[in-house]
Amino acid sequence: MRVFLNFNSNLLYKMYNFFKDLFFIVVGCFFAALGTGSFLLPNQLSSGGFAGIATIIYYFFEINMATTILVLNIPLFIIGFIKFGFKFILKTIFATFLYSIMIDVFEPKPAIIEDMFLASVYGGILIGIGLALVLKANTSTGGTDLIAHIAQNYKINLKMSTIITVVDAIVIGANLIAFKKLQVGLYSVIAIYIIGKMIDIVFEGVNFCKIIYIVSDKYEELTEIINMQMKRGATGLYAKGSYTQKNKMVIMRVSKRNDIEKIKAISKRVDPNSFIIVTDAREVYGLGFK
């Protein structure tokens, strides 16, 4: 009976993950294709990557973007299959085909916005959200995001969005040379930047936290006041000054951004000589957080 229940539980979990990934892929491809086909492409703007190369080919040779994107991705599909296996590359091929088909759907439509700045902003937002959703499904639409997956497999210590942005910047350079329009290149850079930021926001959220470290000889008094006024505890870390060779206590506290200035003010009031370090915390899990 227990084996049967475990089997059903595992089956339900796999089905949930399958449909969740499918949802992310379909919705992500829709947003990315809408941003590319209805905002960037009609204004000759590039989203970078293979879509950017396909934009150049579209205007010079009148070959639709879907065909170009699929052909360019074939070598990456082969490498992806070798590196990640059949399951990953099957999802990637599906996402790439779906993305290409959806671009074809939006491609003949007139530009929703003819202002190049607004097109780069809103196109970048849509594409960034779309690519992030696809990446959340542990797959890609081919092109730069597949290159990013492959690069990370080689232990390149860069964020996915950073790799995508660097590769896309190279394509923007090609776009600038092809169209010989500085304005097109500059607006495309705006779109690329927004795409990278939107990927970060969807992956990591907008509610970033801060970590504040406080080194003070008045550790106990400071801890008590902070705990009382901020209604949340802190962690004491044992430390030793490398110059003074004195043992010290370091207060470490994870806080929302709007709490940091309050804590700094308390620290300076209690101990004007306190040493304070503030840094970003991208993700925090535990009581009071995620």
C-alpha positions, 0 to 999 in steps of 0.5 A: 500500500505504501509503495502504491501511494509513493508511486502515485505521489511521484507520478502526480509530482512529475505531472505537476512539474511537466504542466508547470514547465509547459505553461511557462514555455507557452506563456514565455514564448508568447511574451517574447514573440509579441515583444520581438514581432510587434515592437522591435522587428517593425522598428528595425530594432534588435533583441540580440541573439539569433533573433537579432541576426534574423532581423538583419537577414529579414530586411536584407534577404526577406527570409522570415525570422522563423526559418533563420532562427531554426537553421541557426539553432541546429548546431546548438541543438546538437551541442545541447543534446550532448551536454544536457541530454534528450529531455532538456533538448526536447523541451528546447526544440519545442520552445524554439519552434513555438517561439519561431511560429509565434514570431511568424504570427506577429511578424506581418502585423504593423508596429503597435508603437512607432516611437523607437524609444517606447518600442525598445522599452516595452519590447524589452520588457515583454521579451525579458519576461518571456525569456525568464519564464522559459528559463524557469522551465529549465529550457530555452528558446535557443540562441543566446539563452541556450548559449548561456546554458552551455556556458554555465555547464562549463562552470563560467561564473557569470549570471545567466542574464550577464551571459545573454547580455554580452552575447546580445551586445555583439549581435547589436554591433552587427546590427549597427554595421548592417543598418548603418543607423546609430539610432537603431543600435542605441535603441537596441542597446536599451532593449537589451539592457531591459531584457537582462534586468527583467530576467533578473527581476522575474528570477529573483524578485524585486524585494531584494534584502540587505545584509548589514554587518556592524562591528562595535565595542558596544555590541550588547547595548547595540544588539538590545536596542536594535532587537527592541526597535526593529522587532527582529533578532540579529546574529552575533559572529565571533571575529578577531581584528587582524590589526589589533588582534582583539576579539570582537563581536560582529552583528549581522542582520538581514533587513528590508532596504527601508530598515537599513537607514534606521539601523545605521542611525541607531548604530551611530547614535549608540557607538559613533565609532562603529564600523558598518558594512551593507551589502545586497542579499539576492535571496533570503529563506527562513522565518520572516522571509521566503 
